[in-house]
Amino acid sequence: MQLFMTRHREDISPYVRPPKTGWRVALLVCPMLASLVAGPAVFADEFDALVVYEEAKVLNDQWQACAASFVRGGIHSRQDPEILAKEAFEQCKAREDGLSSFLVARVGRTGAGNVMALLLEKYRSGLPAAIVELRTRH
């Protein structure tokens, strides 16, 4: 019994060392840290904004070129610049729809809607201003 009491007192000692788990912790923590430092893997099918921008730029340029060619024909007319710009956008609706469809496929309906809303706002105010400027030059 004495032997049991001596062992029992040793077990409740405040100087009991914890088991050596340092290598286990290192084994778990090091790969996690390495993955954070190295960064996540990039897969070929992930979103790449630069590629989307370059591809969308071509479609956007085609849309602008279409509107510009329509306006070029009516630049010397007395037609109101807003009406001429509106007709240009109506004439080039297929190009606009092509850009919109491309953006929906690449960035989703919400993102594409936001981008197209910004572009339409920019072009609807910019094209009539450009028409006025071109008419004052001639």
N, C-alpha and C positions, 0 to 999 in steps of 0.2 A: 504494500500500500504506500509505503514511503516513496518508493520508486515512481509510482503513479503520480503522487502529489508533486514531486520534483519536476517531472516532465510537464505536468499541467501548468505549473507556475512558469515554466519556460515558454509555453505557448502563448500566454497572455502578456508577455513582456513587451514593453513599448519599443524595444530594440530589435524586434523581429524584422528581418529584411524581406522585402517583397521578392517574389520570384524574378529572375532575370528575364525581362521581356524586351529589352532594348533592341535586340536584333529583329524581333517580330514587328515592333513598331516601325523600325527603319524599313523593313521589307514592305510594309503597307504604305508608308508615307512617301518614300522616295519615288515610286512610280507615279503617284498622284502629282507630286511636285513637277516631275519631269514632263508629264502631259500638259500641265499648265504653262510651263516655260516653252515647250516646243509648240504649243498651240494645237487647236483641233485640226484634224485632217480635212483637206479640201477635196471634194469629189467633183467629178466632171459635170454632174447634173445640177450643181448648186448655182444659185443666183450670182451673176457677175454683172455688176452695174455698168462697168465700162463696155462690155460686149453688148449689152442691151442698148446703151446710149449710141454706140456706133451703128448698130443695125437700125435703130429708130431714127437716127439722124438722116439716113438715106431716104426713108419714107417721108419724113418731115420736109426734107428739101424738095422732094417730088411734089408734095402738096403745095408748098410755097411757089414753086416754079409754075405749077398749073394756074394758081390764082394770079400770078404776075403776068402770065401770057394772056389771060382773059382781060385783065385790066389794061394791058398794053393796047389792046384793040379799041378801048373806049376812053383812053386818056385824054383825047382832044375833044370829046363830046361835052355837052353842057350838063350831063347827068350828074346828079348829086353824088359826092364821093361815098357816102354811106350806102346808098342804093347800089352803086357800082361794086363796092366791096361785098355787099350782101349777095349780089348776083354771082360774083366770082366764087364765093364760098359755096353757093348752091351748085354752080357748074362743076366744082371740084370735090363734091361730096364723096365720090368714090375713093379719092385719095385720102380724104379724112377718115373714112371708114376703114380703109386698109391700115392706116397708122393705129387707129383705135383697136382694131382686132389684134394686131401684132402686140400692142401693149397689154391687152387683156390676157393674151396667152402667156406673156412673159412675166408680168407683175401682178396679175389678178384684176378683177373687175373694179375694185375700189381704187387701187393705185392708178389704173388706167383712167378711170373717171376723173381723178384729181388732176392728173397730168393734162388730159384733154381739156378740162375746164380752164386751166391756166393758159394753155396755148390758144384756145378760142378767144379768151378775154384779151390776150395780148395781140392777136392778129386782128380781131374786130376793131380794136382801137388804133392799131398801127397801120393797117392798110389804108383806111380813109385819110389818115395823116400823110402817108406817103403819096397818095394820089394828089392831095392838095399841094404838097411840096413840088411834085413833078409838074403840075400845071402852072405853078408860079415861075418855074424855071423857063418854060417854053413861052 
